Amino acid sequence: MPSLPLFPEAPAGLSAKALRAHERLCAEYGCPIPWFRAQDPLSELVSALLSHRTRNASTGAAFRQLRARFPTWEAVRDAPCVEVQEAIAEVTWPEQKAPRIQQVLRRITERRGGDLSLDFLGELPVREARDWLEQLPGVGPKSSAATLLFSRLRKPALPVDSHHHRVAVRLGLIPESTAVGPAHRLLEEQLPPDWDAQRVYDNHEALMLHGQRCCFFREPACQRCVVLDLCPTGQARLASQQGSNPVGDTEEENPRP
């Protein structure tokens, strides 16, 4: 049974454009892209909760410190909140994330009749698994997708981070006014329904890597972009730069950023 799309079909033109961009970026960044880890889904969920507005290095350090201090997730759930906060001090807003993580762990325990595990999600269709996760406090589309895709469950759910979102907006795959949360639905609609977890992962990673290495927040490197011909934002930006050069100026005198 296909896991994607999770919502009604996207316009054919956008889907075709999304696939052309995917193929181009996959060639640029070397798909299939190796998985960066394979931890259990509960650990992946906690990582996702730690990662909000936090750099990856700080998230990883806080997660390792948390696991070093508490041998089990039950121990994290039942510890004094201040001790959990101390263990995750590397992240942004540890005073908010510590009680939220404990709240999520308690809610999972209650809903699962005392079993603090998310392994059962592997038996559910993607949409049902995401709905279950998104009923937990503070768990939105990005966290639910990351839990299912990045964990050892390897389920085809598409996360959208800020880099992925920026590239999609500039390519015209989603409207500029679309926030990251609602963007998950729109970008999922554009993926073929028979894609497995590896292809969904490649799509996320390739767009994310492009945002990190070329399509920067400030001063994107449009002149070396492999999807420039698909990108109305980049084309308009380069046209504007060229049009602003006075007659007779050389490229060396007015270099592109």
N, C-alpha and C positions, 0 to 999 in steps of 0.2 A: 504494500500500500504506500503510495508516494507520501513523503513527509512535507514537501514543498510544492507549490506555494501554500502558505498557511491562510491566505486570504484570496479574494477574487483576482482574476488575471489582470496583469498590467497591460497597458496599450502595447500593441505589437511593435511599434516603432521604438519605444523605450527599451523593451526587452531585447530587440535586435542590437540596439546601440550598447546596452549593458554587456551583452555577450561579446561584441567586438572589442570593447574596452577590456573586458576580462581576458580575452585571448592575447591582446597586445601586452597587457601588464604581466600576464603569466610568462610570456616569452622573455620579458625584461627582467623579471625577478626569480625565474627558475622554478616554475611549478613542475611537478608537485612539490610543495614546500614542506619540509620535515616538521612534524609536530614538536612543539617546544616542551611539552611535558605530558604526563598521563597519570594524574593523581585521581583519587576517588572524587565523586561529584560533591560530597559535602565539603571536602577540602577546597575544591574549586569554587564553590559558592562563597566560602569564607574569604578566599582570595579576592573574589569579585567585590565583596563588600568592603574589603580593605582598600581596594584600588581606586575608589572614587576620588577624583581630583588629586591623585597621588602618583608620583613617578614610579615606573616599574621597579627600579632598584630599591626604592624605599618600601614598596609593597612587599617585595620578596624578603627583605630584611625583617620586616615586622612579622611576616608569616613564620619565618624560621624561628624568630625569638618566641613567638607564641607557642609553637610546637615544642620548643626546647624547654619551656617553663611548665607546660601542661602536657602530660603524656597522652591524654585522650580528649576528644571533644566533650565528653561528659564532664571532665575536669574543668574545661573552659566554661561550660554552661553553669557549673555550680560554684565557681570561684568568686571571691569578693570582686566586685566590678573594678575597683581601683587597681587590683593586681593585673587584670586583663588590660586595662588602660596603660599601665606601665609597660607591659610586654609589647604593645603595638605603638609605642611612642613615636616610632619613625614615620607614621602616616600622618596625613592631614586630618585634623579633627579627631584625635583618638578619644577624647572625652565624649564624643557622640557615637563613634563607631563601636566602642567597647560595649555599652549597654545594648546597642542595636544587635550586635552579633549574639550576645547572650539571649536576647529576646527571640531571635530567629531560632537558635538552638532549642530553646524551651518550646517554641511553637511546633517545631518539627517533632519533638518528643511527644507532645500531646496529640498531634494529628496522626502519628504513627503508632499510637498505643504503647509508648515507652521505648520504641526502637529509634535510636538516633543515627539514622542512615538515609541516604538518598539513592542507594543502589537500585531500589525498586523502579525508579524512573526509567531505567533501561527497558522495561517491559511495556511502557506506554508510548502511544504515538506522540510525535513531537509537540503538536498543539496541546494535547492534554498535559504533557509533562510541563510545558511552559506555563499553562494556566495554573497548575498546582504550585509551581514555584512563585509565580507572581501574586499569589494570595498571601505570601509571607511578607512581614513588614519590611519596607525598604527595598524590596526586590522588584526591579523593573525589567523591561525587555532586554537590555544589554546584559544584566546579571544572569537572567534565566538562560539566554542563548549561550553565554560563556560557560555556564555550568554544564550544559548539555554537550556542547561541541568540544571544548578544550579538555574536559575530563576524559577518563578512560571509557565513558559511555559512547563517545564519538557519534553523537546524533546530529543530523544535518539541520542545525539551528544557526541563523546568521546573526552574529554580534555586529554592532556598528559603533566604532569608537570615534573620537573627534577627527582623527586624520581621515578615516574612511568616509565620514560624513562630509568633510570639506571637499574631498575629491569628487564625491557624488554630486554635490551641489554645483561645483564648477563645471562638471561635465553636462549639467542639465538633466541628470537622471531624477532628481527630486527638486521641488521648488526651494528657492533660497530661504523662504520663511519656515520651512519644515524643521522642527527641532529634532534632536537626536532620537528621542523616544519614538515618536511617530514615524521617523525615517525607517525604522526596522520593518514595519509593515510594507511600506512602499518598495523598498529594495528587495525584500523577500519575494514580492510579486513578480519581479523581473527575472528570477532564477528558474531554470527548467525544473519541473516537478520530479524528475528522475535523478537529480544530482545526489550523489552520496556525500558523506561527511567530508571527505578529502577535497572534493570540488568546492563545497561551500566554504571550507577552511581556506582554500587557495584564493577564493574570491575576496574574503575578508582580509587576508594577509597581503595580497597583492595591492589592493587599494590603500591599505594602511601603510605599507612600505612606500608607496608612491607619495603619499602625503608627508612621510618623514624625510624622504630623500630627494624629492623634486618639487612637489606641489606644496611648498611651504606656506605657512599662515601669512607671513610677510615676504614679499619679494619672491614669488614662485619662479622656478627656473623654466619658464615656458619655452624658451628657445631650444631646450634639449628634451622636451616632453615627448614621449612616444605616442601619446594620444592627443596631441595638439590639434590634429585635423578633426577630432571628435568633440573638441572643447570650445564652446562659444566664449567662455570667459577668457581663456588664454589667447584666442584669436583677437578678441576685442582689446585686450591689454597690449599685445604686441603692435596692433594697428595704431593704437593711441600713442605708444612710444615712438613709432616711426613718424607719425604725423606731427609730433611735437618738435622734431629736429629742424632747425632752420636750414634753408637752402644753402648748400655749399659746405655744411658741416660734415665731417667724416665720422665713421663709426668709432674710431679711436677717441675722438674728442667728446663723443656722447655715447659711451659704452652702455649696453643694456645691463641691467642688474643680473 
